[in-house]
Amino acid sequence: MISIAIGPLALPVAPLIALVALITTLWVGEQRWWRSPAQARPDLGRVLWPALGVGLLAARLAFIATTPERYLQAPIDILNLRDGGLLILPGLGVSMLVVLGFAWRHASLRRPLLGGLSSGTFVWGALTALSALGTPEQLDALPWAKLRQLDQRPAELAALRSADPRPVVLNLWASWCPPCRREMPAFADAQLRHPEWRFILVNQGEDAATVQRFLGEHGLNFDTVLLDPTSSFGPALGSAGLPTTVYFDAHGKLIDRHMGDLSGVALEHQLRTMHAHP
């Protein structure tokens, strides 16, 4: 599951899981189990919130440092955290250093922090594993039989794969979706920059005339544009919202997935990172 629907809104699952894990850490860490009766209830929020803020900043700066020239061209993109432009490991490392610094200076916080962080980590891991259940791990597990080409012919995966066995960037989109419209130029540019990848754009629920008109009006040209008249690919991928981008290697195995719009910088980083995937 990549995203869930709450009324008319579709929210990515990963930040929600992180929020639940943080709340669990705070709640468990502040219980009386971790302190003597004489000790006051620890305020872990004064540790974890600064650690989270500094960690997010570090994760963003580490990502920006991978392609600084692209951000110099469009500095406003630095503030666009929706593009997924975070390097998790540097962020976690800096957050843990902040937590360890507090624990070093305040002995009374050590056991509550250890207990809370252990519980939060367990919840994060369990929910992440549960969110992956039911998600197709192979490209050929998706409902290709329901897709059509722009000329209404069936889209046969076997024919597509035999003619072009490259790794695949699969993007679900619609012309009425503002985030989809924002990221389309980035995908068109990436297709030119990365001929080692095959880009397949699967339109959700619109007819061929609407799709062709949109692409023509915006001067967009993609090698493979398919129609999903019943919008079956979103549920199959565990995504309740658009846009959704999924990456498969040359063997059709799932590599990564993302719900929400991608900036040109974030998409470039993803493709470079996964280029060497076997």
NUFILUM-248249 format. One record per residue (C-alpha): residue number from 1; residue in three letters; x, y, z. Coordinates in steps of 0.5 Angstrom, whole numbers. Example, Ala and Ser with C-alpha at 12.3 -4.5 7.8 and 13.67 -1.06 7.14 Angstrom:
<rec pos="1" code="Ala" xx="25" yy="-9" zz="16"/>
<rec pos="2" code="Ser" xx="27" yy="-2" zz="14"/>
END
This chain:
<rec pos="1" code="Met" xx="0" yy="0" zz="0"/>
<rec pos="2" code="Ile" xx="3" yy="7" zz="-2"/>
<rec pos="3" code="Ser" xx="-3" yy="11" zz="0"/>
<rec pos="4" code="Ile" xx="-9" yy="11" zz="3"/>
<rec pos="5" code="Ala" xx="-16" yy="15" zz="2"/>
<rec pos="6" code="Ile" xx="-19" yy="19" zz="7"/>
<rec pos="7" code="Gly" xx="-25" yy="22" zz="4"/>
<rec pos="8" code="Pro" xx="-23" yy="26" zz="-2"/>
<rec pos="9" code="Leu" xx="-16" yy="26" zz="0"/>
<rec pos="10" code="Ala" xx="-10" yy="21" zz="-1"/>
<rec pos="11" code="Leu" xx="-5" yy="21" zz="3"/>
<rec pos="12" code="Pro" xx="2" yy="17" zz="3"/>
<rec pos="13" code="Val" xx="3" yy="12" zz="8"/>
<rec pos="14" code="Ala" xx="10" yy="13" zz="9"/>
<rec pos="15" code="Pro" xx="9" yy="19" zz="13"/>
<rec pos="16" code="Leu" xx="3" yy="17" zz="17"/>
<rec pos="17" code="Ile" xx="7" yy="11" zz="19"/>
<rec pos="18" code="Ala" xx="13" yy="15" zz="21"/>
<rec pos="19" code="Leu" xx="8" yy="20" zz="25"/>
<rec pos="20" code="Val" xx="5" yy="14" zz="29"/>
<rec pos="21" code="Ala" xx="12" yy="11" zz="31"/>
<rec pos="22" code="Leu" xx="14" yy="18" zz="33"/>
<rec pos="23" code="Ile" xx="7" yy="18" zz="38"/>
<rec pos="24" code="Thr" xx="9" yy="11" zz="40"/>
<rec pos="25" code="Thr" xx="16" yy="13" zz="42"/>
<rec pos="26" code="Leu" xx="13" yy="19" zz="46"/>
<rec pos="27" code="Trp" xx="8" yy="15" zz="49"/>
<rec pos="28" code="Val" xx="12" yy="9" zz="51"/>
<rec pos="29" code="Gly" xx="18" yy="13" zz="53"/>
<rec pos="30" code="Glu" xx="14" yy="18" zz="58"/>
<rec pos="31" code="Gln" xx="11" yy="12" zz="62"/>
<rec pos="32" code="Arg" xx="13" yy="10" zz="69"/>
<rec pos="33" code="Trp" xx="16" yy="4" zz="67"/>
<rec pos="34" code="Trp" xx="23" yy="7" zz="66"/>
<rec pos="35" code="Arg" xx="24" yy="11" zz="72"/>
<rec pos="36" code="Ser" xx="24" yy="11" zz="79"/>
<rec pos="37" code="Pro" xx="18" yy="13" zz="84"/>
<rec pos="38" code="Ala" xx="22" yy="19" zz="86"/>
<rec pos="39" code="Gln" xx="23" yy="22" zz="78"/>
<rec pos="40" code="Ala" xx="19" yy="27" zz="75"/>
<rec pos="41" code="Arg" xx="15" yy="25" zz="68"/>
<rec pos="42" code="Pro" xx="20" yy="26" zz="63"/>
<rec pos="43" code="Asp" xx="19" yy="31" zz="57"/>
<rec pos="44" code="Leu" xx="21" yy="27" zz="51"/>
<rec pos="45" code="Gly" xx="18" yy="32" zz="47"/>
<rec pos="46" code="Arg" xx="24" yy="37" zz="48"/>
<rec pos="47" code="Val" xx="29" yy="32" zz="46"/>
<rec pos="48" code="Leu" xx="25" yy="28" zz="40"/>
<rec pos="49" code="Trp" xx="22" yy="34" zz="36"/>
<rec pos="50" code="Pro" xx="29" yy="38" zz="36"/>
<rec pos="51" code="Ala" xx="32" yy="32" zz="34"/>
<rec pos="52" code="Leu" xx="27" yy="31" zz="28"/>
<rec pos="53" code="Gly" xx="27" yy="38" zz="26"/>
<rec pos="54" code="Val" xx="35" yy="37" zz="25"/>
<rec pos="55" code="Gly" xx="34" yy="31" zz="22"/>
<rec pos="56" code="Leu" xx="30" yy="33" zz="17"/>
<rec pos="57" code="Leu" xx="34" yy="39" zz="15"/>
<rec pos="58" code="Ala" xx="40" yy="34" zz="15"/>
<rec pos="59" code="Ala" xx="36" yy="29" zz="10"/>
<rec pos="60" code="Arg" xx="34" yy="35" zz="6"/>
<rec pos="61" code="Leu" xx="41" yy="38" zz="5"/>
<rec pos="62" code="Ala" xx="45" yy="32" zz="4"/>
<rec pos="63" code="Phe" xx="40" yy="31" zz="-2"/>
<rec pos="64" code="Ile" xx="41" yy="38" zz="-5"/>
<rec pos="65" code="Ala" xx="49" yy="36" zz="-4"/>
<rec pos="66" code="Thr" xx="48" yy="31" zz="-9"/>
<rec pos="67" code="Thr" xx="46" yy="35" zz="-15"/>
<rec pos="68" code="Pro" xx="47" yy="42" zz="-13"/>
<rec pos="69" code="Glu" xx="47" yy="45" zz="-20"/>
<rec pos="70" code="Arg" xx="40" yy="43" zz="-21"/>
<rec pos="71" code="Tyr" xx="38" yy="47" zz="-15"/>
<rec pos="72" code="Leu" xx="42" yy="53" zz="-17"/>
<rec pos="73" code="Gln" xx="37" yy="53" zz="-23"/>
<rec pos="74" code="Ala" xx="31" yy="53" zz="-19"/>
<rec pos="75" code="Pro" xx="32" yy="55" zz="-12"/>
<rec pos="76" code="Ile" xx="25" yy="55" zz="-10"/>
<rec pos="77" code="Asp" xx="25" yy="47" zz="-11"/>
<rec pos="78" code="Ile" xx="29" yy="47" zz="-5"/>
<rec pos="79" code="Leu" xx="23" yy="48" zz="-1"/>
<rec pos="80" code="Asn" xx="19" yy="43" zz="-4"/>
<rec pos="81" code="Leu" xx="19" yy="37" zz="1"/>
<rec pos="82" code="Arg" xx="13" yy="34" zz="-3"/>
<rec pos="83" code="Asp" xx="18" yy="31" zz="-8"/>
<rec pos="84" code="Gly" xx="21" yy="26" zz="-4"/>
<rec pos="85" code="Gly" xx="28" yy="29" zz="-4"/>
<rec pos="86" code="Leu" xx="31" yy="27" zz="3"/>
<rec pos="87" code="Leu" xx="36" yy="22" zz="4"/>
<rec pos="88" code="Ile" xx="34" yy="18" zz="10"/>
<rec pos="89" code="Leu" xx="41" yy="15" zz="13"/>
<rec pos="90" code="Pro" xx="44" yy="22" zz="14"/>
<rec pos="91" code="Gly" xx="38" yy="25" zz="17"/>
<rec pos="92" code="Leu" xx="37" yy="19" zz="22"/>
<rec pos="93" code="Gly" xx="44" yy="19" zz="23"/>
<rec pos="94" code="Val" xx="44" yy="27" zz="25"/>
<rec pos="95" code="Ser" xx="37" yy="25" zz="29"/>
<rec pos="96" code="Met" xx="41" yy="20" zz="33"/>
<rec pos="97" code="Leu" xx="47" yy="24" zz="35"/>
<rec pos="98" code="Val" xx="42" yy="30" zz="38"/>
<rec pos="99" code="Val" xx="38" yy="24" zz="42"/>
<rec pos="100" code="Leu" xx="45" yy="21" zz="44"/>
<rec pos="101" code="Gly" xx="47" yy="28" zz="46"/>
<rec pos="102" code="Phe" xx="41" yy="29" zz="50"/>
<rec pos="103" code="Ala" xx="42" yy="23" zz="54"/>
<rec pos="104" code="Trp" xx="49" yy="24" zz="55"/>
<rec pos="105" code="Arg" xx="48" yy="30" zz="59"/>
<rec pos="106" code="His" xx="41" yy="28" zz="62"/>
<rec pos="107" code="Ala" xx="42" yy="21" zz="65"/>
<rec pos="108" code="Ser" xx="35" yy="21" zz="67"/>
<rec pos="109" code="Leu" xx="33" yy="21" zz="60"/>
<rec pos="110" code="Arg" xx="37" yy="15" zz="58"/>
<rec pos="111" code="Arg" xx="32" yy="9" zz="60"/>
<rec pos="112" code="Pro" xx="26" yy="13" zz="57"/>
<rec pos="113" code="Leu" xx="29" yy="14" zz="51"/>
<rec pos="114" code="Leu" xx="32" yy="7" zz="50"/>
<rec pos="115" code="Gly" xx="25" yy="4" zz="52"/>
<rec pos="116" code="Gly" xx="21" yy="9" zz="47"/>
<rec pos="117" code="Leu" xx="26" yy="9" zz="41"/>
<rec pos="118" code="Ser" xx="26" yy="1" zz="41"/>
<rec pos="119" code="Ser" xx="18" yy="1" zz="41"/>
<rec pos="120" code="Gly" xx="17" yy="7" zz="36"/>
<rec pos="121" code="Thr" xx="22" yy="3" zz="32"/>
<rec pos="122" code="Phe" xx="19" yy="-4" zz="32"/>
<rec pos="123" code="Val" xx="12" yy="0" zz="31"/>
<rec pos="124" code="Trp" xx="15" yy="3" zz="25"/>
<rec pos="125" code="Gly" xx="18" yy="-4" zz="22"/>
<rec pos="126" code="Ala" xx="12" yy="-7" zz="23"/>
<rec pos="127" code="Leu" xx="7" yy="-2" zz="20"/>
<rec pos="128" code="Thr" xx="12" yy="-2" zz="14"/>
<rec pos="129" code="Ala" xx="12" yy="-9" zz="13"/>
<rec pos="130" code="Leu" xx="4" yy="-9" zz="13"/>
<rec pos="131" code="Ser" xx="4" yy="-4" zz="8"/>
<rec pos="132" code="Ala" xx="8" yy="-8" zz="3"/>
<rec pos="133" code="Leu" xx="3" yy="-14" zz="4"/>
<rec pos="134" code="Gly" xx="-1" yy="-15" zz="-3"/>
<rec pos="135" code="Thr" xx="3" yy="-10" zz="-7"/>
<rec pos="136" code="Pro" xx="5" yy="-14" zz="-13"/>
<rec pos="137" code="Glu" xx="13" yy="-15" zz="-14"/>
<rec pos="138" code="Gln" xx="13" yy="-16" zz="-21"/>
<rec pos="139" code="Leu" xx="11" yy="-12" zz="-27"/>
<rec pos="140" code="Asp" xx="7" yy="-18" zz="-30"/>
<rec pos="141" code="Ala" xx="3" yy="-18" zz="-24"/>
<rec pos="142" code="Leu" xx="-1" yy="-12" zz="-26"/>
<rec pos="143" code="Pro" xx="-7" yy="-12" zz="-29"/>
<rec pos="144" code="Trp" xx="-5" yy="-11" zz="-36"/>
<rec pos="145" code="Ala" xx="-11" yy="-14" zz="-40"/>
<rec pos="146" code="Lys" xx="-15" yy="-8" zz="-38"/>
<rec pos="147" code="Leu" xx="-10" yy="-3" zz="-41"/>
<rec pos="148" code="Arg" xx="-11" yy="0" zz="-48"/>
<rec pos="149" code="Gln" xx="-6" yy="4" zz="-53"/>
<rec pos="150" code="Leu" xx="-8" yy="10" zz="-55"/>
<rec pos="151" code="Asp" xx="-11" yy="7" zz="-62"/>
<rec pos="152" code="Gln" xx="-15" yy="3" zz="-57"/>
<rec pos="153" code="Arg" xx="-11" yy="-4" zz="-59"/>
<rec pos="154" code="Pro" xx="-10" yy="-8" zz="-52"/>
<rec pos="155" code="Ala" xx="-3" yy="-7" zz="-49"/>
<rec pos="156" code="Glu" xx="0" yy="-13" zz="-49"/>
<rec pos="157" code="Leu" xx="6" yy="-14" zz="-44"/>
<rec pos="158" code="Ala" xx="9" yy="-19" zz="-47"/>
<rec pos="159" code="Ala" xx="10" yy="-16" zz="-53"/>
<rec pos="160" code="Leu" xx="12" yy="-9" zz="-50"/>
<rec pos="161" code="Arg" xx="17" yy="-13" zz="-46"/>
<rec pos="162" code="Ser" xx="20" yy="-17" zz="-52"/>
<rec pos="163" code="Ala" xx="21" yy="-11" zz="-56"/>
<rec pos="164" code="Asp" xx="24" yy="-7" zz="-50"/>
<rec pos="165" code="Pro" xx="27" yy="-11" zz="-44"/>
<rec pos="166" code="Arg" xx="30" yy="-4" zz="-41"/>
<rec pos="167" code="Pro" xx="28" yy="-3" zz="-33"/>
<rec pos="168" code="Val" xx="21" yy="1" zz="-33"/>
<rec pos="169" code="Val" xx="19" yy="8" zz="-30"/>
<rec pos="170" code="Leu" xx="11" yy="7" zz="-29"/>
<rec pos="171" code="Asn" xx="7" yy="13" zz="-28"/>
<rec pos="172" code="Leu" xx="0" yy="13" zz="-26"/>
<rec pos="173" code="Trp" xx="-3" yy="20" zz="-28"/>
<rec pos="174" code="Ala" xx="-9" yy="24" zz="-31"/>
<rec pos="175" code="Ser" xx="-10" yy="31" zz="-34"/>
<rec pos="176" code="Trp" xx="-14" yy="34" zz="-29"/>
<rec pos="177" code="Cys" xx="-9" yy="32" zz="-23"/>
<rec pos="178" code="Pro" xx="-5" yy="39" zz="-22"/>
<rec pos="179" code="Pro" xx="1" yy="35" zz="-19"/>
<rec pos="180" code="Cys" xx="1" yy="30" zz="-25"/>
<rec pos="181" code="Arg" xx="1" yy="36" zz="-29"/>
<rec pos="182" code="Arg" xx="7" yy="39" zz="-25"/>
<rec pos="183" code="Glu" xx="11" yy="33" zz="-26"/>
<rec pos="184" code="Met" xx="10" yy="32" zz="-33"/>
<rec pos="185" code="Pro" xx="16" yy="36" zz="-36"/>
<rec pos="186" code="Ala" xx="20" yy="33" zz="-31"/>
<rec pos="187" code="Phe" xx="19" yy="26" zz="-34"/>
<rec pos="188" code="Ala" xx="19" yy="28" zz="-41"/>
<rec pos="189" code="Asp" xx="26" yy="31" zz="-40"/>
<rec pos="190" code="Ala" xx="28" yy="25" zz="-36"/>
<rec pos="191" code="Gln" xx="26" yy="20" zz="-42"/>
<rec pos="192" code="Leu" xx="31" yy="24" zz="-46"/>
<rec pos="193" code="Arg" xx="37" yy="24" zz="-41"/>
<rec pos="194" code="His" xx="36" yy="17" zz="-39"/>
<rec pos="195" code="Pro" xx="35" yy="12" zz="-45"/>
<rec pos="196" code="Glu" xx="37" yy="6" zz="-41"/>
<rec pos="197" code="Trp" xx="30" yy="7" zz="-38"/>
<rec pos="198" code="Arg" xx="23" yy="6" zz="-41"/>
<rec pos="199" code="Phe" xx="18" yy="11" zz="-39"/>
<rec pos="200" code="Ile" xx="11" yy="8" zz="-39"/>
<rec pos="201" code="Leu" xx="5" yy="13" zz="-37"/>
<rec pos="202" code="Val" xx="-1" yy="10" zz="-36"/>
<rec pos="203" code="Asn" xx="-7" yy="15" zz="-36"/>
<rec pos="204" code="Gln" xx="-13" yy="14" zz="-31"/>
<rec pos="205" code="Gly" xx="-20" yy="14" zz="-33"/>
<rec pos="206" code="Glu" xx="-19" yy="19" zz="-39"/>
<rec pos="207" code="Asp" xx="-21" yy="17" zz="-46"/>
<rec pos="208" code="Ala" xx="-16" yy="17" zz="-52"/>
<rec pos="209" code="Ala" xx="-18" yy="24" zz="-55"/>
<rec pos="210" code="Thr" xx="-17" yy="28" zz="-48"/>
<rec pos="211" code="Val" xx="-10" yy="25" zz="-47"/>
<rec pos="212" code="Gln" xx="-8" yy="26" zz="-54"/>
<rec pos="213" code="Arg" xx="-10" yy="33" zz="-53"/>
<rec pos="214" code="Phe" xx="-7" yy="35" zz="-47"/>
<rec pos="215" code="Leu" xx="0" yy="32" zz="-49"/>
<rec pos="216" code="Gly" xx="-1" yy="36" zz="-56"/>
<rec pos="217" code="Glu" xx="-3" yy="42" zz="-52"/>
<rec pos="218" code="His" xx="3" yy="42" zz="-47"/>
<rec pos="219" code="Gly" xx="8" yy="39" zz="-53"/>
<rec pos="220" code="Leu" xx="10" yy="33" zz="-49"/>
<rec pos="221" code="Asn" xx="12" yy="27" zz="-53"/>
<rec pos="222" code="Phe" xx="13" yy="20" zz="-49"/>
<rec pos="223" code="Asp" xx="15" yy="13" zz="-52"/>
<rec pos="224" code="Thr" xx="9" yy="9" zz="-49"/>
<rec pos="225" code="Val" xx="3" yy="12" zz="-47"/>
<rec pos="226" code="Leu" xx="-3" yy="7" zz="-45"/>
<rec pos="227" code="Leu" xx="-10" yy="8" zz="-42"/>
<rec pos="228" code="Asp" xx="-13" yy="5" zz="-36"/>
<rec pos="229" code="Pro" xx="-21" yy="6" zz="-37"/>
<rec pos="230" code="Thr" xx="-23" yy="3" zz="-31"/>
<rec pos="231" code="Ser" xx="-17" yy="6" zz="-27"/>
<rec pos="232" code="Ser" xx="-15" yy="-1" zz="-24"/>
<rec pos="233" code="Phe" xx="-7" yy="0" zz="-24"/>
<rec pos="234" code="Gly" xx="-8" yy="5" zz="-18"/>
<rec pos="235" code="Pro" xx="-11" yy="-1" zz="-13"/>
<rec pos="236" code="Ala" xx="-7" yy="-6" zz="-16"/>
<rec pos="237" code="Leu" xx="-1" yy="-2" zz="-14"/>
<rec pos="238" code="Gly" xx="-4" yy="0" zz="-7"/>
<rec pos="239" code="Ser" xx="-5" yy="7" zz="-9"/>
<rec pos="240" code="Ala" xx="-11" yy="11" zz="-7"/>
<rec pos="241" code="Gly" xx="-8" yy="18" zz="-11"/>
<rec pos="242" code="Leu" xx="-5" yy="21" zz="-16"/>
<rec pos="243" code="Pro" xx="1" yy="21" zz="-19"/>
<rec pos="244" code="Thr" xx="4" yy="15" zz="-17"/>
<rec pos="245" code="Thr" xx="11" yy="13" zz="-20"/>
<rec pos="246" code="Val" xx="13" yy="6" zz="-19"/>
<rec pos="247" code="Tyr" xx="20" yy="3" zz="-22"/>
<rec pos="248" code="Phe" xx="22" yy="-4" zz="-24"/>
<rec pos="249" code="Asp" xx="28" yy="-7" zz="-26"/>
<rec pos="250" code="Ala" xx="30" yy="-10" zz="-33"/>
<rec pos="251" code="His" xx="27" yy="-17" zz="-30"/>
<rec pos="252" code="Gly" xx="21" yy="-14" zz="-28"/>
<rec pos="253" code="Lys" xx="22" yy="-14" zz="-21"/>
<rec pos="254" code="Leu" xx="19" yy="-8" zz="-16"/>
<rec pos="255" code="Ile" xx="25" yy="-3" zz="-14"/>
<rec pos="256" code="Asp" xx="22" yy="3" zz="-11"/>
<rec pos="257" code="Arg" xx="15" yy="7" zz="-11"/>
<rec pos="258" code="His" xx="13" yy="14" zz="-10"/>
<rec pos="259" code="Met" xx="6" yy="17" zz="-9"/>
<rec pos="260" code="Gly" xx="6" yy="25" zz="-10"/>
<rec pos="261" code="Asp" xx="9" yy="29" zz="-15"/>
<rec pos="262" code="Leu" xx="17" yy="29" zz="-17"/>
<rec pos="263" code="Ser" xx="21" yy="35" zz="-18"/>
<rec pos="264" code="Gly" xx="26" yy="34" zz="-24"/>
<rec pos="265" code="Val" xx="32" yy="34" zz="-19"/>
<rec pos="266" code="Ala" xx="28" yy="28" zz="-15"/>
<rec pos="267" code="Leu" xx="27" yy="24" zz="-21"/>
<rec pos="268" code="Glu" xx="34" yy="25" zz="-23"/>
<rec pos="269" code="His" xx="37" yy="23" zz="-17"/>
<rec pos="270" code="Gln" xx="32" yy="17" zz="-17"/>
<rec pos="271" code="Leu" xx="34" yy="14" zz="-24"/>
<rec pos="272" code="Arg" xx="42" yy="15" zz="-22"/>
<rec pos="273" code="Thr" xx="41" yy="12" zz="-16"/>
<rec pos="274" code="Met" xx="38" yy="6" zz="-19"/>
<rec pos="275" code="His" xx="42" yy="5" zz="-25"/>
<rec pos="276" code="Ala" xx="46" yy="0" zz="-22"/>
<rec pos="277" code="His" xx="41" yy="-4" zz="-20"/>
<rec pos="278" code="Pro" xx="42" yy="-11" zz="-22"/>
END
